[in-house]
Structures are given as structure tokens and as C-alpha cells.
Amino acid sequence: MGVKQLATKIDEKVKNALDCFCKAKGYKINHFIENAILDKLEEYEDISDLGKLRAESFRSFNEVISKLKSDGQL
């Protein structure tokens, strides 16, 4: 896996809080930031998946139970 550099400007208070947190927990800042970005990307992917799921048709619980009973599976 290749590595790329990322440069960004953030609020000084946020940077100080990040430094203090990582130092207190023994985390490396780069590792912490990379994990935070991955978590956020996954969250957005989950939200997208949720929207797709909501658009799908579904059967109610009672419909599923009735179908299982009629098929002799319940």
C-alpha cells in the first residue's frame, strides 16, 4: 500500500485538543486521523446503503409468519 501526504489547515484549538488527546492515550496522530477518516467514509457508505434499503419493498412480520406457516416451515 502506498502512502500519500495530506496537508490541511484546522482550527488551533482543535489541533491542540488532538495533540493532548493523542499524547494522553499514546496514539500517533497520523494513525488517529487516518482511522477517523476511514470511520467517517464508512459512516457515509452506511447511510447510502440505508437509503437503498428503505427504497426496497418489504413484507411485514405478519406476512412473513403467514408465508412460513403456509409453506409448513413454522
N, CA, C and O of each residue as an XYZ file, in Angstrom:
296
protein
N       0.847     -1.178      0.000
C       0.000      0.000      0.000
C       0.887      1.233      0.000
O       1.788      1.363      0.829
N       0.626      2.132     -0.931
C       1.391      3.366     -0.992
C       0.941      4.347      0.073
O      -0.126      4.201      0.670
N       1.757      5.324      0.293
C       1.443      6.343      1.293
C       1.485      7.696      0.609
O       2.406      7.983     -0.155
N       0.496      8.522      0.880
C       0.423      9.884      0.346
C       0.362     10.855      1.506
O      -0.175     10.546      2.569
N       0.913     12.020      1.288
C       0.870     13.050      2.315
C      -0.393     13.868      2.148
O      -0.826     14.145      1.029
N      -0.980     14.253      3.270
C      -2.180     15.072      3.296
C      -1.883     16.294      4.151
O      -1.477     16.165      5.306
N      -2.084     17.460      3.594
C      -1.875     18.697      4.354
C      -3.198     19.437      4.434
O      -3.906     19.573      3.436
N      -3.520     19.904      5.601
C      -4.765     20.643      5.780
C      -4.599     21.652      6.913
O      -3.713     21.523      7.759
N      -5.450     22.634      6.908
C      -5.440     23.619      7.991
C      -6.676     23.389      8.843
O      -7.786     23.250      8.330
N      -6.468     23.353     10.147
C      -7.581     23.208     11.080
C      -7.454     24.255     12.175
O      -6.394     24.851     12.367
N      -8.529     24.463     12.874
C      -8.548     25.427     13.969
C      -7.484     25.061     15.002
O      -7.285     23.884     15.303
N      -6.818     26.046     15.530
C      -5.740     25.846     16.504
C      -6.230     25.087     17.740
O      -5.513     24.241     18.274
N      -7.436     25.385     18.190
C      -7.979     24.707     19.371
C      -8.223     23.231     19.092
O      -8.007     22.386     19.961
N      -8.672     22.922     17.877
C      -8.891     21.522     17.502
C      -7.552     20.788     17.468
O      -7.443     19.661     17.953
N      -6.550     21.423     16.901
C      -5.215     20.807     16.821
C      -4.640     20.584     18.216
O      -4.064     19.530     18.486
N      -4.787     21.549     19.088
C      -4.286     21.397     20.455
C      -5.007     20.263     21.186
O      -4.388     19.479     21.905
N      -6.328     20.192     20.986
C      -7.096     19.118     21.620
C      -6.657     17.765     21.083
O      -6.543     16.801     21.840
N      -6.410     17.689     19.781
C      -5.938     16.448     19.163
C      -4.585     16.053     19.722
O      -4.371     14.891     20.067
N      -3.673     17.004     19.814
C      -2.345     16.725     20.365
C      -2.441     16.197     21.790
O      -1.801     15.204     22.138
N      -3.244     16.868     22.614
C      -3.391     16.457     24.020
C      -4.014     15.068     24.125
O      -3.554     14.229     24.900
N      -5.056     14.835     23.344
C      -5.737     13.545     23.382
C      -4.794     12.422     22.979
O      -4.676     11.416     23.679
N      -4.126     12.600     21.852
C      -3.236     11.553     21.352
C      -2.074     11.301     22.316
O      -1.669     10.157     22.520
N      -1.555     12.345     22.891
C      -0.456     12.187     23.851
C      -0.941     11.430     25.090
O      -0.262     10.526     25.577
N      -2.108     11.801     25.589
C      -2.647     11.163     26.791
C      -2.958      9.688     26.561
O      -2.774      8.864     27.457
N      -3.430      9.355     25.355
C      -3.823      7.976     25.046
C      -2.695      7.159     24.430
O      -2.817      5.945     24.266
N      -1.596      7.831     24.088
C      -0.470      7.131     23.477
C      -0.703      6.798     22.009
O      -0.119      5.849     21.487
N      -1.558      7.579     21.338
C      -1.847      7.362     19.924
C      -0.922      8.211     19.061
O      -0.506      9.298     19.461
N      -0.608      7.707     17.886
C       0.095      8.516     16.903
C      -0.957      9.308     16.144
O      -1.983      8.762     15.737
N      -0.701     10.589     15.956
C      -1.687     11.469     15.326
C      -2.053     10.977     13.922
O      -3.232     10.951     13.566
N      -1.061     10.588     13.128
C      -1.356     10.124     11.770
C      -2.310      8.932     11.786
O      -3.261      8.873     11.007
N      -2.045      7.993     12.675
C      -2.891      6.804     12.778
C      -4.306      7.194     13.212
O      -5.289      6.685     12.674
N      -4.399      8.092     14.180
C      -5.695      8.541     14.674
C      -6.502      9.215     13.567
O      -7.686      8.929     13.391
N      -5.855     10.111     12.824
C      -6.548     10.840     11.755
C      -6.977      9.890     10.642
O      -8.094      9.991     10.136
N      -6.095      8.969     10.258
C      -6.448      8.013      9.206
C      -7.660      7.176      9.611
O      -8.566      6.958      8.805
N      -7.675      6.709     10.856
C      -8.822      5.928     11.338
C     -10.093      6.764     11.390
O     -11.176      6.266     11.084
N      -9.970      8.026     11.773
C     -11.141      8.909     11.822
C     -11.716      9.116     10.424
O     -12.934      9.119     10.247
N     -10.849      9.288      9.436
C     -11.310      9.467      8.056
C     -11.990      8.190      7.564
O     -13.058      8.253      6.954
N     -11.384      7.045      7.822
C     -11.978      5.776      7.406
C     -13.336      5.559      8.069
O     -14.279      5.114      7.416
N     -13.443      5.872      9.368
C     -14.720      5.740     10.076
C     -15.790      6.625      9.441
O     -16.929      6.191      9.269
N     -15.435      7.858      9.093
C     -16.397      8.788      8.507
C     -16.824      8.318      7.122
O     -18.005      8.401      6.782
N     -15.881      7.825      6.316
C     -16.216      7.310      4.989
C     -17.157      6.116      5.099
O     -18.108      5.993      4.326
N     -16.888      5.240      6.060
C     -17.756      4.079      6.270
C     -19.147      4.518      6.715
O     -20.149      3.937      6.298
N     -19.206      5.530      7.551
C     -20.495      6.056      8.013
C     -21.318      6.559      6.828
O     -22.512      6.273      6.732
N     -20.678      7.310      5.924
C     -21.391      7.810      4.754
C     -21.837      6.667      3.852
O     -22.921      6.725      3.271
N     -21.019      5.636      3.729
C     -21.394      4.466      2.935
C     -22.598      3.764      3.555
O     -23.510      3.342      2.844
N     -22.600      3.640      4.888
C     -23.726      3.022      5.589
C     -25.010      3.823      5.375
O     -26.080      3.245      5.183
N     -24.904      5.145      5.408
C     -26.070      5.999      5.202
C     -26.611      5.804      3.791
O     -27.824      5.758      3.585
N     -25.708      5.692      2.824
C     -26.118      5.454      1.444
C     -26.822      4.108      1.324
O     -27.855      3.998      0.664
N     -26.257      3.080      1.967
C     -26.873      1.752      1.954
C     -28.247      1.781      2.601
O     -29.173      1.123      2.127
N     -28.384      2.534      3.674
C     -29.668      2.636      4.371
C     -30.729      3.236      3.455
O     -31.874      2.784      3.438
N     -30.341      4.257      2.693
C     -31.279      4.858      1.748
C     -31.744      3.858      0.706
O     -32.919      3.839      0.338
N     -30.829      3.029      0.229
C     -31.181      1.998     -0.751
C     -32.117      0.965     -0.125
O     -33.073      0.517     -0.759
N     -31.837      0.592      1.117
C     -32.683     -0.386      1.797
C     -34.099      0.146      2.003
O     -35.074     -0.591      1.861
N     -34.201      1.410      2.332
C     -35.524      2.000      2.559
C     -36.344      2.039      1.279
O     -37.574      2.023      1.326
N     -35.675      2.091      0.143
C     -36.374      2.143     -1.138
C     -36.851      0.762     -1.582
O     -37.706      0.654     -2.462
N     -36.305     -0.293     -0.980
C     -36.696     -1.652     -1.350
C     -38.074     -1.988     -0.776
O     -38.482     -1.471      0.264
N     -38.767     -2.862     -1.481
C     -40.050     -3.316     -0.956
C     -39.781     -4.297      0.193
O     -38.713     -4.904      0.271
N     -40.747     -4.434      1.058
C     -40.581     -5.335      2.198
C     -41.919     -5.947      2.562
O     -42.979     -5.476      2.150
N     -41.840     -7.006      3.344
C     -43.048     -7.652      3.862
C     -43.082     -7.449      5.370
O     -42.044     -7.417      6.031
N     -44.259     -7.318      5.887
C     -44.396     -7.153      7.325
C     -44.054     -8.467      8.026
O     -44.001     -9.523      7.395
N     -43.832     -8.392      9.293
C     -43.531     -9.577     10.090
C     -44.674    -10.583      9.988
O     -44.443    -11.783      9.838
N     -45.900    -10.088     10.070
C     -47.073    -10.971      9.990
C     -47.151    -11.679      8.636
O     -47.537    -12.846      8.563
N     -46.782    -10.967      7.560
C     -46.773    -11.591      6.235
C     -45.730    -12.710      6.162
O     -45.979    -13.761      5.572
N     -44.587    -12.479      6.753
C     -43.525    -13.494      6.758
C     -43.971    -14.721      7.544
O     -43.779    -15.852      7.098
N     -44.562    -14.500      8.704
C     -45.045    -15.616      9.542
C     -46.121    -16.404      8.800
O     -46.101    -17.635      8.794
N     -47.063    -15.692      8.173
C     -48.127    -16.367      7.414
C     -47.540    -17.215      6.296
O     -47.965    -18.353      6.098
N     -46.574    -16.683      5.568
C     -45.937    -17.408      4.469
C     -45.218    -18.658      4.988
O     -45.319    -19.728      4.387
N     -44.498    -18.521      6.098
C     -43.799    -19.675      6.687
C     -44.792    -20.746      7.116
O     -44.547    -21.937      6.924
N     -45.907    -20.327      7.694
C     -46.943    -21.282      8.118
C     -47.550    -21.995      6.908
O     -47.728    -23.213      6.925
N     -47.861    -21.238      5.869
C     -48.481    -21.841      4.685
C     -47.522    -22.779      3.967
O     -47.959    -23.713      3.294
N     -46.228    -22.543      4.103
C     -45.220    -23.430      3.486
C     -44.861    -24.600      4.396
O     -44.043    -25.444      4.030
N     -45.472    -24.652      5.585
C     -45.194    -25.737      6.530
C     -43.831    -25.628      7.195
O     -43.307    -26.619      7.705
N     -43.268    -24.461      7.194
C     -41.959    -24.254      7.806
C     -42.064    -23.740      9.241
O     -41.061    -23.574      9.935
N     -43.266    -23.502      9.654
C     -43.450    -22.978     11.023
C     -44.665    -23.629     11.640
O     -45.007    -23.338     12.786
